[in-house]
Amino acid sequence: MIEPIAWGVLAVLAALVVYQQLRMYQLHRAAKHREELFQIITENAADMIALVDMKGRRLYNSPAYKRILGYSAAELGETSAFEQIHPDDRLQVLEAAREARETGIGKRLQYRIRHKDGTWRVLESIASTIRDENGEVAKLVIVNRDVTQRKQAEEQLEHNWFHDTLTGLPNRRLFLDRLQQLFARAQRHPDHQYAVLVIDIDRFKQFNDTMGNGAGDKLIAEVGRRLSACLRQDDTVARPSGAIRPEDDVSRLGGNEFAVLLDAIHDPSDAVRVARRFQDAMVQPFLIEGREVRASASVGIAKSTSTN
């Protein structure tokens, strides 16, 4: 015969077992719900979501990678997370991964990644860390957003800010900025000489009144191209970092006025030689709206002077 106390203990144990089973069922349901929720979010998110280990192995890539970069999950799984990154940007991504491993804090950054068609896209990325049972960072959850169009728009806006819309040449704003740089350099190095050439199209107002504003704009554009083309590589100016283009030597200040910065000239005759070349370039007639028209230019020269 079982004592009443024993019955009570058995009842409590039975209730505990039922509670534990119920709790396990609830936890299982919650985990399944979280897993389903994660799957819904990642598979329908506009951004690309990736899970990588600290060696760069891809553990998961959301379907957005296929839509945005053209790679299937299987194709991505065969490569390292760093393989498609532009060589010039790879170091900063590796450094960001190292910092995340050491500090546990992800970093926001931009880098270029190769599309399956060979073109480059600009991604804005932010990472968060996942720690293992020992508290060490073991994985990174990376959310990538394609910002290529935004980046191109920013670059175009910056280009438009510093370039003339009619000729595509540097405008007065960029010209003055470069002139200030040359002036500062000459202040630091008194032996450094430069010259400024200002070119005006002769009788332009008369041409504009006779032919019309449209023809006048075309003449300005043609003069800009011709002045740029006649400069040789040794007639350089202070250029921004990046590709060197001969047309960057000539700026349009506005109206029918152009300017050129000649950096590191050795003698005043260097500037005179370039000025004569500009005038010679104007000798050949211009074809404007099916008509041959002639134009000439006046060139003014200002040379830097030593402060010593």
N, C-alpha and C positions, 0 to 999 in steps of 0.2 A: 504493500500500500504506500502510495506516494503522499508524503506529508504536504500540508497546505503551503508551507514555505517553499518547498521544492516546486510545487505547481506555479507559484508566483515567479520563481526564478526562470522557469521554462517559458512562462508567458512573456517575461521581459526579453529573454534571448530571442524568442520567436519574433517579437515586435522589432527588435534590433535588426534581425536578418531581413525582415520585410522592409524596414526603413533603408537599410544599406542597398538592397536591390532596387528600391524606388529611387534612391539617390544616384546610384550608378546609371539607372535608366535615364534620369534627368540630365546627368552629365553627358551621357552618350548623345542624347537628343540635342543638348546645347552645342556639343562639339560638332555634331553633324550639321547643325544649323549654321554655325560659324563657318564651317568648311563650304557649305552650299553658298553662303553669303559671300565669302571670299571669291569663290569661283564665279559667281554672278558679276561681282564688281570687276575682277581682273579681266574676264572675257568680254565685258562690254565697255570697259573704260576706254576713253579716247587716247589716253596716255599709254605709253609702253611700260609695263611693269615686269621687272626681272628679279630673280633670286639667284645669287651667285655665292660661291664659297670664297674664302680668302685667297685661294690660288687662282681665282678667275674662272673657275669651271661654272658653266651655266647649269643651274638646277631647274630653272623654270623661266619661260618667256611667254608673256601673254600674247593672244592672237593679234593685238595691235601691231606687233612687229611685222607680221606678214602684210598688213594693210599699208603701213607707213614705209617700211624698208624693203619689202619684197621677199624676206627670208621666212621659210617655214620654221616651226619649232625644231623639226628634225635637222634641218640645215644648220641652225644656230647651235644645236647640241653637239655638233661635230667640231666646233671651233671654240677657242678661248673668247672670253668676254672682251678682250682687248684687241682681237685680231682685226676687226673692221674699223677700228679707230684710226683717224689720220695720224701718220707717223709724227707730225709736228705737235700733236696734241696728246700723244700716248703717255708721255712722261708726267704731265700734270694729272692725268687720270690715275696712273699708278701711284703717284704721290698722295692723291686724295684717298685712295684705298688704304694706303699705309697709315695715314693719319687716323682714318676711321677705325682701323684695327687697334691702334695704340690708345686712342682717346675714347672710343665708343661713340663718337659724334660724327655723323655724316656731313658732307660738305656739298654746297650747291656750286655747280660749275657748268660751263659751256664748252662743248668740243664738237669736232666734226666726225661723222661716221659715214662709211661708204654704203650707199644703196646697192642693191643687187644689180642694178643697171650700170653701175660704175660711177655714178654721180655722187657728190658729197652733200650730206644734209647736216644742219647745225642742230644739235640737241641741247636742251637745258635739262640738267640732271640733278636730282637730290637723292641722297642715300640715307637709310636708317639701318641700325645694326640689330642683329639677333645674337644673343649670348647663349653659350652652352651651359651645361649643368655646373661647370666650374667657374662660371662668370666671365669666361673669355669670349671675345667677339669671334663668332664662327661663320656668320653669313651676313650678307648685305641685301637689303631690299632696295632696289633702285627704281625710281620713277623717272622716266625720260619723256620729255615733251619736244616735239618737232617745232623749232622756232625759226626755220629757214626763211620763210617769207617775212617774218618780222625783222630778222637780221638784214635781209636784203633791202627792206624798206628803210631801215635805219641808215644803212650805208648809202642808199640813194639820196636820202634826205641830207646827209652830211655832204655828199658830192654836190648836190644842188646848192647848198649853202656857200660853197667855196668855188663854184664854177659858173660861168656864163651860159645861160640856156641857149643862146643863139649859136655860139661858136663851139661850145664845149670846152673852151679854154679857161684857165684860172681867172677868177674875177678880181675886182679891186680889193676885196677883203683878203683873199689869199695872197695877192701881190704885196699888200702892205705888211702882212704877217711875215712873209719871206724877207722883205726889205728890212724889217725890224731885226730878224735873225742875223742877216748879214751885217747890219750896223753893230749889233752886240758882239759879233765875232771880230769885227775890225777893232772894236774897243779893247778886246782882250789881246788881240794880236795886231799891233800897229802896222806890221809889214803886209798884212792881208789886204789886198785891194779888190774892189769891185766897181762895176759901172752900171748905170741905169740908162736905158735907151727908151725914149718916148716917141712913138710913131703916129703921125696924123695922116689920114687920107686927105689929099688936097682936093679942094672944091667939092667936098662931099655933099654939102647942103644943096648946091646947084644940081648935082646928079640926082639927089633924092627928090627934089622938087620936079625935075624933068621926068624921071623914070618911075617915080612912085616909091612908097615906103617898102613894098615887097621886094622890089629890085634892089633898093638900098640895103635891106637885110641880107640879100644874097651876095651882094658885093662885099659886105663886111665879113660874112662867113668865108668867102673865097680868099679874101686878103689874109684872114687869120690862118687858113690852111697853107697859103703860099709862104707867109712869114715863118711859120713853124717848119715847113719843109726845107727851107734854105739854111737853117741853122745846122752846123756840123756838131759832132759829138763833143769836140773840145770847147764849144761855146756853151758851157753848162751853167745851170743856176742851182741855188739851194733847193733841193727837192725833198719832199717828204719821203720817209722810209717806204720801201716797196719797189714796184716796177718803175723803171726810168723810161719815160716817154719823151721824145723830142718836142712834142707839142706843149709840154709843161713849161718850156722855156719862155713862151710868149703868153702874156696875159692881156685880156681885154679890160680896159679901165672903164669903158662906157662910151656910148656914141660911136664915133669913128676913131677912137683913140686906143692904141695898143701900147704895151710896155714890155721890156725885156730886162731881166737881171742877168748880168754877166759876172759870174763869181770867179775869184782867183785869177784875175787878169794880171799880166806881167808888165804891160806897157799900155799907155793911152791909145797907141795905134791899133791895139786889139779891138777896142770898141769902135774905132773909125772903120776898120776893115769890115766888121759886122754890119755897121750902118750902111756902108756902100753896097754890101751884098743884098740888104733889104731893098734898097732903091733899084738895084739891077733886077731883082725879082719882080718888080712892078712894071718892067718895060713891056713884057709880053701882054697882049690884050686879054681881058677876061670875057668869058662867054656867059652873059647874063640874059636869061629869058630868050635864048636863041639869037642874041645880038652880041657882036664883039664891041666891047667898050674898053677904053683906056683910062687908066688911073695912075696917079703918082703919089708919092708919100714924102712928107718932111720928117726928118729924124733929128731929135735933140739928144745930146749926150751929157750926162752928169757923172763925174768920176769921184770916188771916195778920196778923201785926203787924210794923210797921216796926222795923228794927234800929237806926235812928238815934235 
